[in-house]
Amino acid sequence: MHIVFGVAEYYPLVKMGGLADFAGSFTEKLAKRGHIVSVVLPGYSAIDRTNFPVEATGIQFSIPIGSKTVSGSVSKIQISENLAVYLIENEHYFNREHLFGTGDEGYGDNAERFLFFSRAILELADRLGQVDVFHMNDWHTAIALFYLKEYHRKLGKFTGAKSVLTIHNLGYQGLFWHHDMHLLNMGWEYFTPDGIEFYNHISYLKSGMVYADEITTVSPSYAREIQTPEFGFGLDGVLRSRAGHVTGILNGVDYKLWNPWFDPHIDCRYSAKRFEGKAANKLALQREMQLAEVADIPLVTIITRLTEQKGIDLILPVFDMMMELEIQFVLLGTGKNEFEDFFRGAEHRYKGQVVSYLDYSEKIAHRIQAAGDIYLMPSRYEPCGLSQLYAMKYGNVPLVRLVGGLRDTVIPVENGLESANGFGFEYYSPYMLYETLKKAVELYRENQEAFRTIAQNGMKLKFSWSETVKRYLEIYKK
């Protein structure tokens, strides 16, 4: 099959979060199965164009955006024989310091930017020849499926192609005010509750949900949860109306990149069978981060976006109590200004015990996973989660709220030591987070053998991309 895969970020070219990891690994495995995969990505200035040779395609196009016509061109990076990444180039929209916006705010013209990008995907596909499947991801590309059916099909194009929308995070919907409707150059008859309207806004994500042939999410539990008012962000009714076309497929992990036995970023390589090597990585990180160099202190880690979704608001009220458990705490990530300010202050108050690395570094993320004893992920909701899967592989025992993909992947110690690979709690409260951490720290101190068993259980698990790709191919063929 020829699959056109539209996405807003793609590892290793440009990365903000887990979407990039999914896109890079999934398309690579799909191409290895013999399918032709055309990834389409905005031509951000942040893309690594040094290590990946970019070639001009000569493809140019113009797209009406409201009353103006916007021109673009296409560059290409050939990743492998069956896998190419096409960059949609436009200096005004994509030559910016950030991908989506600054701080807590998206760029004011994101409606234009990603409308242009989504329509450009179809313009490019028209020049690539026959397409079997359009696979779009999240709100940035979802509206392409609206144009596929309501514009291009009516011109007699892509008549045999089918479409899939993968929802990686329903909380980000691409909502824009109704006055932006003129940008779409489509009639107001589409601005209805059965169409692309959502509480008097245009919803790019909803447009894809309505027009996709099939909808997937990144874990089975999340597929069920988003059909309820608690997790549906107002779109649960749309999803229930399409329940027969909604499938949850758990993400895989690229163990070439995330494996302590091969990892070039860490000081000492180790495995479940040679677990003793992990201690050297803890000592190395303590030294590097200027923490007290103590071997038997529990090192609690978190690598995350600093947002409410990730449960950061649970940590703040009990942070001082957590420190009284005599732990070390290392955080890597950026996000809301108030959360960044809190962790800056925490590092100052607990010098030698807390490190707040308010940035993102792929290398340091690997080093933290290799050093950590306990990995915090107390999410309010979690579509799949990759960090807990990475943590397991590194023997960094996940402590999670049992929701979404975390429920599907973490087996709490209450289920029995033989199968347990982490710690978990159900009720979303700071107290439950604290009590669960207290229990994990006590087990670490009082029964190292049991704690190591939990860590090694997680290391032995394999969340294979082979199964993930197989499930998606079944959706494509369906």
QUIKAPE-V158909 format. One record per pair of residues at least 12 apart in sequence whose ideal C-beta (glycine too) atoms are under 10 Angstrom apart, sorted by the first residue. I is the first residue (numbers start at 0). J is the second residue. Records with the same first field share a line. If there is no record, write none. Layout:
I=J  J
This chain:
0=29  32  33  34  35  36  129  130  131  132  161  472  475  476
1=34  35  36  37  81  124  127  128  129  130  131  132  160
2=26  29  30  34  35  36  37  38  81  130  131  132  133  134  160  163  471  472  475
3=35  36  37  38  39  85  120  121  123  124  127  130  131  132  133  134  135  143  157  160  162
4=22  25  26  29  36  37  38  39  40  82  84  85  120  132  133  134  135  136  140  163  165
5=22  37  38  39  40  41  85  87  116  117  119  120  121  123  124  133  134  135  136  137  139  140  141  143  144  164
6=18  19  21  22  23  25  26  38  39  40  41  84  120  134  135  136  137  139  140  165  167
7=19  22  40  41  43  98  99  112  113  116  117  136  137  138  139  140
8=20  21  22  23  40  41  43  45  46  98  99  136  137  139
9=21  22  23  26  38  39  40  41  46  76  78  84  86  136
10=22  23  24  27  253  256  361
11=23  46  47  50  51  78  256  361
12=38  40  43  45  46  47  48  50  51  53  76  78  84  86
13=40  41  42  43  44  45  46  47  86  98
14=45  47  98  359  361
15=45  97  98  99  304  359
16=167  168  303  304  359  385  386
17=167  168  217  250  304  382  383  384  385  386
18=136  137  139  165  167  168  171  217  385
19=40  98
20=250  251  252  253  256  257  385  386  389
21=136  165  167  217  250  251  253  383  385  464  467
22=38  40  84  134  136  165  167
23=38  78  82  84  253  256
24=250  251  252  253  254  255  256  257  385  464  467  468
25=38  134  136  165  250  251  253  464  467  468  471
26=38  78  79  81  82  83  84  134  468
27=78  79  81  82  253  255  464  468
28=82  251  253  463  464  465  467  468  469  471
29=81  82  134  464  467  468  471  472  475
30=78  79  80  81  82  83
31=79  80  81  82  464  465  468
32=81  465  468  469  472
33=80  81
34=81  82  131  132  468  472  475
35=80  81  82  83  127  128  129  130  131
36=78  79  81  82  83  84  132  134
37=75  81  82  83  84  85  120  123  124  127  128  130
38=76  78  82  83  84  85  86  134
39=73  83  84  85  86  87  116  117  119  120  121  123  124  127  133  135  140  143
40=74  76  84  85  86  87  93  116  120  140
41=71  86  87  88  89  92  93  98  112  113  115  116  119  139  140
42=71  72  73  74  85  86  87  88  89  90  92  93  94  116  119
43=86  87  88  92  93  94  95  96  97  98
44=90  93  94  95  96  98
45=93  94  95  96  97  98
46=74  76  84  86  93  98
47=76
48=74  76  86
51=76  77  78  84
52=75  76  77
53=74  75  76  77  84  86  88
54=74  75  76  77  83
55=72  73  74  75  88
56=72  73  74  75  83  85  86  88  123  126  127
57=72  73  75  126
58=71  72  73  74  75  85  87  88  119  122  123  126  127
59=71  72  73  88  122
60=72  73  87  118  119  121  122  123  125  126
61=122
62=89  114  115  116  117  118  119  121  122  184
63=115  118  182  183  184
64=92  108  110  111  112  114  115  118  181  182  183  184
65=111  114  179  180  181  182  183  184
66=181  182  184
67=111  182
69=89  91  92  111  114  115  118  119
70=88  89  91  115
71=86  87  88  89  90  91  92  93  115  116  118  119  122  123
72=86  87  88  89  119
73=85  86  87  88  119  122  123  126  127
74=86  87  88
83=127
85=119  120  123  124  126  127
87=115  116  117  118  119  120  122  123
88=119
89=112  115  116  119
91=108  111  112  115
92=106  108  109  111  112  113  114  115  116  119
93=112  115  116
95=112
98=112  139
99=112  113  139  171
102=333  334  335  336  339
103=306  334  335  336  337
105=171  173  175
108=175  179  182
109=138  139  173  175  179  203
110=142  173  174  175  176  178  179  180  182  183  201  203
111=175  179  182
112=139
113=137  138  139  140  141  142  143  173  175  203
114=142  143  146  173  175  179  182  183  184  201  203
115=182
116=139  140  142  143
117=135  138  139  140  141  142  143  144  145  146  147  173  203  206  207
118=142  143  145  146  150  151  183  184
119=143
120=133  135  140  142  143  144  146  147
121=133  143  144  146  147  150  151  156  157
122=146  151
124=143  147  151  156  157  160
125=151  154  156  157
129=157  159  160
130=147  156  157  159  160  161  162
131=157  159  160  161  475  476
132=160  161  162  163  212  213  471  472  474  475  476
133=147  157  160  161  162  163  164  211  212
134=161  162  163  164  165  211  213  215  471  474  475
135=147  162  163  164  165  207  210  211
136=163  164  165  166  167  207  215
137=164  165  166  167  168  169  171  172  173  203  204  207
138=164  166  167  168  169  171  172  173  174  175  202  203  204  205  206  207
139=171  173  203  204  207
140=164  165  173  203  204  207
141=164  165  166  172  173  195  202  203  204  205  206  207  208  209  210  211
142=173  183  195  201  202  203  204  205  206  207  210
143=162  164  203  206  207  210
144=162  163  164  206  207  208  209  210  211  212
145=183  185  189  194  195  203  205  206  207  209  210  211
146=183  184  185  206  210
147=160  161  162  207  210  211  212
148=162  206  209  210  211  212
149=183  185  186  188  189  194  195  206  210
150=183  184  185
160=212
161=211  212  213  474  475  476  477
162=207  210  211  212  213  214
163=207  211  212  213  214  215  244  246  471  474  475  477
164=204  206  207  208  209  210  211  212  213  214  215  216  244  245
165=207  211  213  214  215  216  217  246  248  382  471  474
166=204  207  208  211  214  215  216  217  221  222  225  234  238  245  247  382
167=215  216  217  221  250  382  383
168=204  216  217  221  232  308  380  381  382  383
169=204  208  216  221  224  225  230  231  232  233  234  235  238  380  382
170=204  225  230  232  306  307  308  379  380  382
171=203  204  232  308
172=197  200  201  202  203  204  205  208  232  233  234
173=197  200  201  202  203  204  205  206  207
174=197  198  200  201  202  203  204  205  232  233
175=197  200  201  202  203
176=199  200  201
177=190  196  197  198  199  200  201
178=201
179=200  201
180=195  196  200  201
182=201
183=195  201  206
189=201  206  209
192=205  236  237
193=209  237  240
194=206  209  210
195=207  208  209  210
197=232  233  234  237
198=233
202=233  234  237
204=232  234  237
205=233  234  237  238
208=234  237  238  240  241  244  245
209=237  240  241
211=241  244  245
212=244  474  475  477
213=241  243  244  245  246  471  474  475  477
214=237  238  241  242  244  245  246  247  474
215=244  245  246  247  248  470  471  474
216=238  245  246  247  248  249  382  383  403  404
217=247  248  249  250  381  382  383  384  385  403  404  407  467
218=247  248  249  250  381  382  383  384  402  403  404  405  406  407  408
219=246  247  248  249  383  403  404  406  407
220=247  249  381  382  383  401  402  403  404  405  406  407  408
221=247  249  380  381  382  383  384  402  403  404  405  406  407
222=238  242  245  246  247  248  382  403
223=238  242  245  247  403
224=247  380  381  382  402  403  406
225=237  238  239  245  247  380  382  403
226=238  239  240  241  242  245
227=239
229=380  402
230=379  380  382  402  403
232=380
244=474  477
246=470  471  473  474  477
247=382  383  403  404  407  470
248=383  466  467  468  469  470  471  473  474
249=383  384  388  404  407  408  462  463  466  467  470
250=382  383  384  385  388  404  408  462  464  467
251=383  385  388  461  462  463  464  465  466  467  468
252=385  388  389  391  392  460  461  462  463  464  467
253=385  389  464
254=388  389  392  461  462  463  464
256=361  365  389
257=364  365  368  385  388  389  390  391  392  393
258=270  365  389  392  393  458
259=271  273  274  276  277  280  365  368  369  392  393  394  395  458
260=272  273  276  392  458
262=280  362  365  366  368  369  392  393
263=362  365
264=280  360  361  362  363  364  365  366  368  369
265=277  279  280  283  284  362  365  366  367  368  369  370  393
266=279  280  281  282  283  284  286  287  366  369  370
267=279  280  281  282  283  369
268=280  369
269=369  393  394  458
270=392  394  455  458  459
271=392  394  451  454  455  456  457  458  459  460
272=455  458  459
274=394  451  454  455  458
275=451
276=369  394
277=369  370  371  372  393  394  395  451  454  458
278=294  295  370
279=294  369  370
280=298  365  366  367  368  369  370  371  393  394
281=293  294  295  296  298  327  369  370  371  372
282=294  370
283=366  369  370
284=298  300  327  329  354  363  366  367  368  369  370  371
285=298  327  329  351  354  370
287=354  363  366  370
288=327  329  346  351  353  354  356  363  366  367  370
289=350  351  354
290=327  328  329  350  351  352  353  354  370
291=327  350  351  352
292=351
293=325  327  351
295=372  443  444  447
296=325  326  327  352  372  440  443  444
297=324  325  326  327  328  371  372  373  396  436  439  440  441  442  443  444  450
298=326  327  328  329  367  370  371  372  373  374  395  443
299=321  322  324  326  327  328  329  330  353  371  372  373  374  375  395  398  436  439  440  443
300=327  328  329  330  331  354  364  367  368  370  371  372  373  374  375  386  390  393  395
301=314  328  329  330  331  332  342  367  371  373  374  375  376  377  386  390  398
302=329  330  331  332  356  359  360  363  364  365  367  368  371  374  375  376  386  389  390  395
303=330  331  332  333  334  338  375  376  377  378  386
304=332  333  334  335  338  359
305=330  332  333  334  335  336  337  338  339  341  342  355  357
306=332  333  334  335  338  378  379
307=334  335  338  378  379  380
308=334  378  379  380  381  382
309=332  334  338  375  376  377  378  379  380  381  384  386
310=375  376  377  378  379  380  381  399  400  402  427  429  432
311=330  332  334  335  337  338  341  342  375  377  378  379
312=335  337  338  377  379  427  429
313=375  377  378  379  400  424  427  428  429  430  431  432  433
314=328  330  338  341  342  345  375  377  429  432  433  436
315=337  338  341  342  345  429
316=428  429  430  432  433
317=428  429  430  431  432  433  434  436  437
318=341  342  344  345  348  349  353  429  433
319=345  348  349
320=429  430  433  436  437
321=345  353  375  429  432  433  436  437  440
322=345  348  349  352  353
323=437
324=433  436  437  439  440  441  444
325=352  440  444
326=352  353  372  373  436  439  440  443
327=349  351  352  353  354  370  371  372
328=342  345  346  349  352  353  354  355  373  375
329=346  352  353  354  355  356  363  366  367  370  371
330=342  345  346  353  354  355  356  357  367  375
331=354  355  356  357  358  359  360  363  364  366  367  368
332=355  356  357  358  359  364
333=356  357  358  359
334=357
338=355  357
339=355  357
340=357
341=355
342=354  355  356  357
343=355  357
354=367
364=386  389
365=389  393
366=393
367=390  393  395
368=386  389  390  391  392  393  394  395
369=392  393  394  395
370=393  395
371=390  393  394  395  396  397
372=394  395  396  439  440  443  450  454
373=390  395  396  397  398  421  422  435  436  439  440  442  443  450  454
374=386  387  389  390  391  393  394  395  396  397  398  399  421  422  457
375=387  390  397  398  399  400  422  432  435  436  439
376=390  397  398  399  400  402  405  409  421  423
377=398  399  400  402  405  423  424  427  428  429  431  432  435  436
378=399  400  401  402  403  404  405  427
379=400  402  403  427
380=400  402  403  404  405  427
381=399  400  401  402  403  404  405  406  407  408
382=402  403  404  405
383=403  404  405  407  408  462
384=397  399  402  403  404  405  406  407  408  409
385=404  408  462
386=399  405
387=399  404  405  408  409  420  421  457
388=404  408  409  457  460  461  462
389=462
390=409  420  421  454  457
391=408  409  420  421  453  454  456  457  458  459  460  461  462
392=457  458  459  460  461  462
393=454  457  458
394=450  451  453  454  455  456  457  458
395=421  454  457  458
396=409  412  419  420  421  422  439  442  443  450  451  453  454  455  456  457  458
397=409  411  420  421  422  423  439  453  457
398=411  421  422  423  424  432  435  436  438  439  440
399=411  421  422  423  424  432  435
400=423  424  425  426  427  428  431  432  435
401=421  422  423  424  425  426
402=423  424  425  427
405=421  423
406=423  425
407=462
408=420  421  457  460  462
409=421  422  423  457
410=422  423  453  456  457  460
411=423  424  425  435  453
412=435  438  439  442  449  450  452  453
413=438
416=442  446  448  449  450  452  453  456
417=452  456
418=453  456
419=449  452  453  456  457
420=452  453  454  455  456  457  458  459  460
421=439  453  454  456  457
422=435  436  438  439  442  453
423=435
424=436  438
439=453
